[in-house]
Amino acid sequence: MRLTGKPILGVALFCALAAGQDAGGKVEPAWKKLEFLLGKWTGIAGEKDTPLGAGQGGFSYELQLNQKIVVRHNYAGYDSGARHDDLMVIYLDPPSETPRAIYFDSEGHIIRYKLAFPAPNTVVFESDASEAGPRYRLSQWLDKGTLHGKFEVAAPGSDYRTYLSFTAKRS
């Protein structure tokens, strides 16, 4: 994937992963570390830390296919008139059941992520450094009911640089 010619409008404006609940309200043990992201989220108005200026959007996370995957739908609109939509599918990669994600957006980007959980209510998605092109890292953490996030990009051979950051509240 290449960034030239098209900015990643909101690759991660509200990129995140989450868990949903089954009909009985019980979250499967495999998804417990992601439970803090459960539900619908709305970006906090006035966010300006994007390359396109102020943006507003929302996202949702749901367990689907009998709690075998988590699906995130995201949208973001910007003062410039640009709109970004994306879809992320989170899954447990057999045989080790390692959590991974694959991301698709309306600009044609595809990112494959590995997940790490450095602290409670925190998840870090990081693309594989062995893949050609830039690397991507999305960090999200919940603090006092507010979800914070930072999306970073690293050109080949370079360190990560923040592309955008955001905050969101449950809808």
N, C-alpha and C positions, 0 to 999 in steps of 0.2 A: 504494500500500500504506500502511496506517495501523498504528501501534503501539498505539493506544488500545484498551483492553479486553483485550488479550492481550499478555503479554510475549513477546519472542522468546526462548523457553526456551534454546535453545542454537544460535541461528542459526549461530553459528560456533564452538561449543565446540571442535569439531575441524575446522572448515571448512577446507578446503584443496583444493589441486589437485595433481594429480600425473601422472606418466607411468608407463606400464607397459612391458612388453617383449613382443615378438612371440615366436613359438615358438623362434626362433633366438637370442633374448637380445639382439637389436640394437634399440636405441631409434631411432626415426626422428629426423632432424635437427630437425624442427619442434618436437619435445618436449624437446630437450636441457636447456633452461633449467628445466624442471619435473622432471627426472629425480631430483632430491634427495628428492622426495616419494613416489617409487615404493614400493609395498608396503602392508603392513598396519601400523597404528599403534594403540597402547593409551595412553590417558590415564594420566598418572602419578598414583597414588593420593594422596589428601589434598588435591587441588586444592579450594580454597574460594572462589576469585574468580569467583563467579557470583551473579546476583540470587537464585537459589533455594538458595544454600548449596553445600555440597559436592556434587560431581558426578563421575561416572565413566562412561567410554564408550570407544568405539573407532571407527576408520574404515579404509577401504581405498580404493585408487586402482588403476584398471585401464584400460589402453588397450583400446578395443573397436572394432568395425566396421573391421577391417583398419587399425588405428592412425589412424583418422579422428577419433575422439573419446576423451576421457578421462572415465570415470565414477567418481564418488566416492559411496560409501555411508557414512553416519554415523549413530551412535546415541549417546544420552546418557541416563543415569538419575540422578536427584537424590534426596537424603535426604528431600525433601518428598514423594516418591512420583511426582513428575512424570516423564514420559519424552518425549524429543524424538527424532525421526527426520528425516533429510533426504537429499536426492539432489542432486548437482550434476553437470552435464554441461559439459565444457570442449570448445571447438571452435575451429577456425581459420576466421574469417569471411572469405569471399571478397569481392572479388578480391585484397585485399592480404594475406590469410592472417593477419590480426590476431587474437591469442588473446583469446577472450572466454569467459564462463561464464554459465550460467543455473542458478539455485538454486530448489529447491522444498522445503517442509517440511511436517510434520504439523499445523502450525497454519494452513496455507493461505497462507503468505508466498511471494512470488516476487520474486527479486532478479536483475537483469541486471548483470553485472560486466564492466568492462574490466580487463585485466591489465597490470601494469608489473613490471619486474625491476630494482630500483635497485642491487642488488649480487649477487654470486654466491650461490647457495643461498638466495635471498630472492625472494618474490613478494608483490605487493600487488594485491588485488582492490578495485576501487572502483566504486560504482554511479554512473550518469550523473547529474550535478547538474541536468541539464535536465528530468529526470522529476519529476513531482509527488510531494510527500511527503518523508519523511526520506531522508538519504543514508547509505550504509553503506560501511565500509572494513574489510577483513580483511587483516592483515599476517601473514606467516609467514616464519620463517627457521630454518635449521638451524645449530646450534652444538654441535660436539663430540658428535654423535650424538643430541642432544636437539632435538626440533622445538618451537619456541616460537611462540605465536600471540596476536594481540590483535584483538578485534572491536570496532569503534567505530561509534557512531550519531550523526548530526547532524540535529537538527530543522531545518526550513526556516529559513534566515537565521542559524543558529547554528554554532558550531565543533563539531568531533568531540569526543565524550566516550567513554571506554572503557566498554563494556557488560560485557565479560568478557575474561579472558586465560587461557591454558592452556599446558601442556607435555605432550609425548607422546614415547614411545619406540617403536621398531620392535618389532613382535610377533615 
